[in-house]
Amino acid sequence: MVSLLLSLNLFSTPLYSIPNGNWATDCVSGVERRQSYVSNFVRTEETFFTALNCEQPNVRFITTGHVSALTPDPQSEHRKINFTYQQVDLSLHRAELVSHFNQRRVCGFSDWQLNEPKEITGLNCELFQTGTVTRVAAAGDRRYGIYAIEGDRLYYGQLSISTDGSSEDKRPKVLNRTIVYTFQSSL
């Protein structure tokens, strides 16, 4: 979840880019991730499941935006990438969760529907726990990251409190090698 809110920016034509196509992770701790790159546009789906084996979907975030991959540092194993949010949608995939979200008026809505995405861009929402508000990224918000491509595998930076990607100074410094995107197909 944190990766969704802290992920990847709208600049002009990138100097370097992630190859166009579809990328996906395996199930990792109850989460599957899919990304589609077309030029400097990316669509990311993060599906969170009720069980660690990824059998029953719980919620799905869909984030869209623009990326620019910057000139690589010859001293580094990775490249810098910037992401600008365009839109964040959330869909619920269990009836009891829909009822719970409607009762709590999560993100200010009482009309959540099963499997129907709802735009939550820029809203303050009690997504995970009553009383704990999460500010969802607004259109135009930027995140600063790193990435590396090794063969058909794509890695992003390891997020932490001190390197959460919220500014240039907080750009991750090392790759997260536990979440591996594998190239699936060209577009």
Residue frames as qw, qx, qy, qz and C-alpha x, y, z in Angstrom:
[[0.000, 0.887, 0.461, 0.000, 0.00, 0.00, 0.00],
 [0.312, -0.784, 0.109, 0.526, 2.77, 2.39, 0.95],
 [0.442, -0.096, 0.577, 0.681, 4.39, 1.71, -2.38],
 [0.231, 0.688, 0.602, 0.333, 1.24, 2.90, -4.12],
 [0.131, -0.962, -0.225, 0.081, 1.17, 6.21, -2.28],
 [0.368, -0.775, 0.317, 0.405, 4.90, 6.73, -2.59],
 [0.839, 0.271, 0.397, 0.254, 5.60, 5.13, -5.96],
 [0.650, 0.148, 0.359, 0.653, 7.09, 6.95, -9.03],
 [0.117, -0.653, -0.117, 0.739, 6.57, 12.22, -12.67],
 [0.515, 0.767, 0.379, 0.058, 5.40, 14.39, -15.59],
 [0.236, -0.627, 0.333, 0.663, 8.24, 15.80, -17.57],
 [0.546, 0.610, -0.301, -0.490, 8.84, 16.17, -21.27],
 [0.900, 0.287, -0.318, -0.076, 10.11, 13.34, -23.43],
 [0.766, -0.581, 0.255, 0.107, 12.34, 11.15, -21.28],
 [0.147, 0.746, -0.630, -0.160, 16.05, 10.91, -21.97],
 [0.141, 0.153, -0.978, 0.008, 15.91, 7.24, -21.00],
 [0.681, -0.141, 0.019, -0.718, 12.83, 5.15, -20.50],
 [0.520, -0.066, 0.829, -0.194, 11.44, 1.88, -19.32],
 [0.030, 0.013, -0.812, -0.583, 10.56, -0.21, -22.39],
 [0.605, -0.009, -0.079, -0.793, 6.95, 0.03, -23.53],
 [0.548, -0.023, -0.821, -0.161, 4.93, -2.98, -22.50],
 [0.743, -0.533, -0.113, -0.389, 3.37, -4.84, -19.62],
 [0.273, 0.375, -0.758, 0.458, 5.29, -5.69, -16.47],
 [0.756, -0.474, -0.193, -0.408, 4.04, -7.75, -13.50],
 [0.126, -0.487, 0.777, -0.379, 5.14, -9.14, -10.17],
 [0.473, -0.185, -0.861, -0.020, 4.39, -12.51, -8.73],
 [0.585, -0.719, -0.269, -0.262, 2.26, -12.66, -5.60],
 [0.427, 0.254, -0.533, 0.684, 4.41, -11.17, -2.81],
 [0.079, -0.163, -0.661, 0.728, 2.91, -11.19, 0.69],
 [0.200, 0.619, 0.715, -0.256, -0.67, -10.99, -0.61],
 [0.207, 0.793, -0.012, -0.573, -0.03, -8.29, -3.24],
 [0.652, 0.285, 0.518, 0.475, 0.19, -8.45, -7.04],
 [0.023, 0.742, -0.070, -0.666, 1.39, -5.51, -9.10],
 [0.616, 0.434, 0.524, 0.396, 1.01, -4.83, -12.82],
 [0.041, -0.704, 0.082, 0.704, 2.33, -1.91, -14.85],
 [0.632, 0.558, 0.441, 0.307, 1.82, -0.83, -18.44],
 [0.245, -0.594, 0.180, 0.745, 4.25, 1.65, -19.98],
 [0.538, 0.654, 0.420, 0.326, 3.51, 3.56, -23.18],
 [0.316, 0.695, -0.071, 0.642, 6.11, 6.21, -23.90],
 [0.144, 0.267, -0.539, 0.785, 6.18, 8.36, -20.76],
 [0.648, -0.312, 0.012, -0.694, 2.73, 7.25, -19.50],
 [0.236, 0.107, -0.946, 0.195, 2.35, 4.48, -16.92],
 [0.718, -0.357, -0.129, -0.584, -0.66, 2.69, -15.45],
 [0.166, 0.260, -0.881, 0.358, -0.05, 0.73, -12.25],
 [0.761, -0.379, -0.275, -0.450, -2.45, -1.75, -10.64],
 [0.081, 0.300, -0.834, 0.456, -1.81, -2.96, -7.11],
 [0.739, -0.314, -0.393, -0.448, -4.19, -5.69, -5.96],
 [0.142, -0.373, 0.748, -0.530, -4.24, -6.54, -2.26],
 [0.632, -0.142, -0.704, -0.290, -5.66, -9.94, -1.38],
 [0.693, -0.585, 0.073, -0.415, -7.28, -11.30, 1.78],
 [0.919, -0.305, 0.206, 0.142, -4.69, -14.08, 1.98],
 [0.279, -0.704, 0.502, 0.418, -0.96, -14.15, 1.36],
 [0.515, 0.033, 0.776, 0.361, -1.41, -16.64, -1.52],
 [0.164, 0.300, -0.282, -0.896, -3.31, -14.02, -3.59],
 [0.082, 0.281, 0.934, 0.203, -6.48, -16.07, -4.08],
 [0.018, -0.780, -0.625, -0.004, -9.28, -13.64, -3.08],
 [0.269, 0.399, 0.028, 0.876, -8.91, -9.97, -4.12],
 [0.251, -0.598, -0.545, 0.531, -9.69, -7.44, -1.44],
 [0.136, 0.902, 0.102, -0.396, -8.93, -4.00, -2.90],
 [0.688, 0.270, 0.322, 0.592, -7.26, -2.72, -6.07],
 [0.069, -0.812, 0.027, 0.580, -5.57, 0.63, -6.56],
 [0.655, 0.485, 0.355, 0.458, -5.07, 1.90, -10.10],
 [0.231, -0.781, 0.058, 0.577, -2.64, 4.78, -10.46],
 [0.654, 0.577, 0.285, 0.398, -1.92, 6.62, -13.68],
 [0.189, -0.907, 0.097, 0.364, 0.63, 9.28, -14.45],
 [0.625, 0.744, -0.192, 0.137, 3.68, 10.31, -16.38],
 [0.800, -0.457, 0.163, 0.354, 7.29, 9.31, -15.89],
 [0.438, 0.828, -0.340, 0.086, 10.68, 10.57, -16.90],
 [0.912, -0.240, 0.048, 0.329, 13.76, 8.45, -16.57],
 [0.012, -0.966, 0.224, 0.132, 16.81, 10.64, -16.15],
 [0.537, 0.643, -0.533, 0.121, 20.37, 10.33, -17.40],
 [0.913, -0.311, -0.236, 0.117, 22.03, 7.44, -15.57],
 [0.292, -0.853, 0.431, -0.028, 24.84, 8.01, -13.12],
 [0.703, 0.443, -0.556, 0.010, 27.83, 6.03, -14.47],
 [0.053, 0.395, -0.780, 0.483, 28.87, 5.30, -10.87],
 [0.558, -0.045, 0.532, -0.636, 25.53, 3.68, -10.02],
 [0.162, 0.085, 0.967, 0.175, 23.70, 0.45, -10.78],
 [0.188, 0.660, 0.713, -0.141, 20.41, 2.32, -11.18],
 [0.134, 0.366, 0.305, 0.869, 18.80, 5.26, -12.97],
 [0.136, 0.264, 0.456, -0.839, 16.69, 8.02, -11.50],
 [0.066, -0.453, -0.749, -0.479, 12.99, 8.11, -12.35],
 [0.156, 0.119, 0.334, -0.922, 10.39, 10.76, -11.59],
 [0.053, -0.445, -0.868, -0.212, 6.63, 10.24, -11.52],
 [0.237, -0.007, 0.139, -0.962, 3.74, 12.72, -11.60],
 [0.238, 0.342, 0.875, -0.247, 0.33, 11.46, -10.51],
 [0.225, -0.152, -0.466, -0.842, -2.60, 11.95, -12.85],
 [0.707, -0.292, -0.131, -0.631, -5.29, 9.84, -11.15],
 [0.002, 0.170, -0.937, 0.305, -5.77, 7.28, -8.37],
 [0.713, -0.183, -0.299, -0.607, -8.75, 4.91, -8.40],
 [0.198, -0.216, 0.882, -0.369, -9.79, 2.34, -5.80],
 [0.708, -0.101, -0.446, -0.539, -12.08, -0.66, -6.29],
 [0.482, -0.307, 0.687, -0.449, -13.41, -3.03, -3.62],
 [0.507, 0.198, -0.759, -0.357, -13.76, -6.73, -4.32],
 [0.231, -0.211, -0.914, 0.258, -15.63, -8.11, -1.29],
 [0.287, -0.660, -0.500, -0.482, -19.28, -7.33, -0.45],
 [0.575, -0.675, -0.375, 0.268, -18.60, -6.94, 3.28],
 [0.458, -0.201, 0.037, 0.865, -15.85, -4.43, 2.52],
 [0.009, -0.440, -0.424, -0.792, -18.24, -2.41, 0.32],
 [0.469, -0.722, -0.479, -0.173, -20.76, -2.32, 3.18],
 [0.619, -0.507, -0.207, 0.562, -18.05, -1.30, 5.68],
 [0.332, 0.040, 0.191, 0.923, -16.72, 1.49, 3.40],
 [0.166, -0.570, -0.469, -0.654, -20.26, 2.81, 2.82],
 [0.555, -0.708, -0.430, 0.079, -21.08, 2.80, 6.54],
 [0.564, -0.484, -0.054, 0.667, -17.85, 4.66, 7.34],
 [0.345, 0.929, 0.119, -0.069, -18.20, 6.99, 4.32],
 [0.692, -0.301, 0.313, 0.577, -14.61, 6.27, 3.35],
 [0.334, 0.043, 0.368, 0.867, -13.16, 9.14, 1.29],
 [0.259, 0.261, 0.144, -0.919, -16.50, 10.92, 1.77],
 [0.478, 0.058, -0.621, -0.619, -18.46, 8.40, -0.32],
 [0.537, -0.028, 0.700, -0.470, -21.42, 6.28, 0.75],
 [0.801, 0.439, 0.044, -0.404, -22.03, 4.77, -2.70],
 [0.095, -0.488, 0.843, 0.207, -19.15, 2.29, -3.06],
 [0.896, 0.209, -0.001, -0.391, -20.05, -0.65, -5.31],
 [0.815, -0.220, 0.511, 0.166, -18.53, -4.09, -5.74],
 [0.680, 0.100, 0.497, 0.530, -15.77, -4.20, -8.39],
 [0.291, 0.869, 0.284, 0.282, -16.44, -0.58, -9.49],
 [0.544, 0.019, -0.155, 0.825, -13.42, 1.76, -9.41],
 [0.133, -0.945, -0.300, 0.015, -13.94, 5.10, -7.69],
 [0.467, 0.573, -0.178, 0.650, -11.59, 8.03, -8.19],
 [0.601, -0.726, -0.250, 0.221, -9.95, 9.07, -4.90],
 [0.569, 0.375, -0.047, 0.731, -7.24, 11.36, -6.28],
 [0.108, 0.442, -0.193, 0.870, -6.20, 14.00, -3.74],
 [0.624, -0.588, -0.241, -0.455, -8.71, 12.94, -1.08],
 [0.109, -0.418, 0.742, -0.512, -8.12, 12.39, 2.63],
 [0.802, -0.118, -0.426, -0.401, -9.38, 8.91, 3.42],
 [0.538, -0.437, 0.647, -0.318, -9.57, 6.57, 6.39],
 [0.682, 0.335, -0.562, -0.328, -8.64, 3.65, 4.15],
 [0.551, 0.193, -0.792, 0.176, -6.96, 1.24, 6.51],
 [0.365, -0.315, -0.727, 0.488, -8.13, 2.09, 9.99],
 [0.182, -0.865, -0.401, -0.239, -10.86, 4.27, 11.48],
 [0.411, -0.888, -0.004, 0.206, -9.28, 7.47, 12.78],
 [0.526, -0.392, 0.444, 0.610, -6.13, 7.14, 10.66],
 [0.507, 0.807, 0.125, -0.275, -6.36, 9.46, 7.67],
 [0.623, -0.076, 0.493, 0.602, -4.27, 8.83, 4.58],
 [0.287, 0.742, -0.086, -0.600, -3.81, 11.65, 2.07],
 [0.781, 0.332, 0.476, 0.231, -4.12, 10.09, -1.36],
 [0.383, -0.179, 0.347, 0.837, -1.80, 11.59, -3.96],
 [0.351, 0.756, 0.248, -0.494, -3.30, 14.54, -5.83],
 [0.699, 0.608, 0.233, 0.296, -3.01, 15.12, -9.58],
 [0.268, 0.874, -0.208, 0.348, 0.35, 16.78, -10.13],
 [0.644, -0.675, 0.359, -0.025, 1.98, 15.36, -6.99],
 [0.580, 0.611, -0.539, 0.027, 5.46, 14.08, -7.72],
 [0.866, -0.423, 0.262, 0.051, 7.48, 11.13, -6.50],
 [0.275, 0.777, -0.565, -0.040, 11.18, 10.60, -7.02],
 [0.932, -0.203, 0.294, -0.065, 12.62, 7.13, -7.38],
 [0.017, -0.575, 0.758, 0.307, 15.25, 4.91, -8.88],
 [0.930, 0.190, 0.191, -0.252, 15.03, 1.83, -11.08],
 [0.113, -0.501, 0.792, 0.331, 17.16, -0.77, -12.83],
 [0.894, 0.292, -0.027, -0.339, 16.41, -3.19, -15.64],
 [0.239, -0.474, 0.838, 0.122, 18.35, -6.44, -15.70],
 [0.071, 0.097, 0.944, 0.308, 17.31, -8.60, -18.63],
 [0.298, -0.479, -0.607, -0.560, 13.51, -8.94, -18.40],
 [0.480, -0.573, -0.578, 0.326, 13.41, -7.82, -14.74],
 [0.028, 0.690, 0.029, 0.723, 12.58, -4.35, -13.43],
 [0.527, -0.415, -0.549, 0.499, 13.44, -3.16, -9.91],
 [0.066, -0.859, -0.105, -0.497, 12.50, 0.08, -8.15],
 [0.158, 0.488, -0.540, 0.667, 14.04, 1.81, -5.15],
 [0.463, -0.350, -0.758, 0.298, 13.60, 0.64, -1.57],
 [0.227, -0.711, -0.121, -0.654, 11.24, 3.02, 0.23],
 [0.505, -0.291, -0.621, 0.524, 11.73, 3.94, 3.88],
 [0.183, -0.875, -0.362, 0.263, 10.80, 6.80, 6.19],
 [0.281, -0.692, 0.214, 0.630, 13.95, 8.71, 5.26],
 [0.028, -0.239, 0.668, 0.704, 13.83, 7.77, 1.56],
 [0.432, 0.434, 0.719, -0.329, 10.10, 7.85, 0.80],
 [0.359, 0.316, 0.621, 0.621, 10.42, 9.48, -2.63],
 [0.017, 0.858, 0.485, -0.170, 8.48, 12.60, -1.60],
 [0.077, 0.957, -0.167, -0.223, 11.31, 14.94, -2.68],
 [0.642, 0.625, -0.418, 0.150, 14.60, 14.86, -4.59],
 [0.072, -0.606, 0.670, -0.422, 16.40, 14.67, -1.22],
 [0.656, -0.166, 0.619, -0.400, 14.27, 11.69, -0.18],
 [0.749, 0.402, -0.421, -0.316, 14.85, 9.71, -3.37],
 [0.947, -0.261, 0.187, 0.017, 15.64, 6.04, -2.52],
 [0.015, -0.792, 0.588, 0.163, 19.32, 5.15, -2.72],
 [0.183, -0.241, 0.947, 0.104, 19.21, 1.37, -3.05],
 [0.529, -0.001, -0.597, -0.603, 17.08, -1.00, -5.09],
 [0.690, -0.135, 0.512, -0.494, 14.33, -3.14, -3.56],
 [0.284, 0.310, -0.849, -0.321, 15.16, -6.59, -4.88],
 [0.261, 0.140, 0.897, -0.330, 12.25, -8.31, -3.11],
 [0.541, 0.628, 0.390, -0.401, 9.64, -6.86, -5.51],
 [0.280, -0.241, 0.686, 0.627, 10.56, -7.95, -9.03],
 [0.623, 0.576, 0.130, -0.513, 8.60, -6.88, -12.09],
 [0.499, -0.070, 0.755, 0.419, 9.01, -9.24, -15.04],
 [0.288, 0.329, -0.369, -0.820, 8.38, -8.14, -18.62],
 [0.602, 0.254, 0.704, -0.279, 5.18, -9.80, -19.88],
 [0.542, 0.521, 0.581, 0.312, 4.47, -8.43, -23.36],
 [0.194, -0.058, 0.206, 0.957, 5.03, -5.53, -25.72],
 [0.324, 0.626, 0.463, -0.538, 2.26, -3.09, -26.48]]
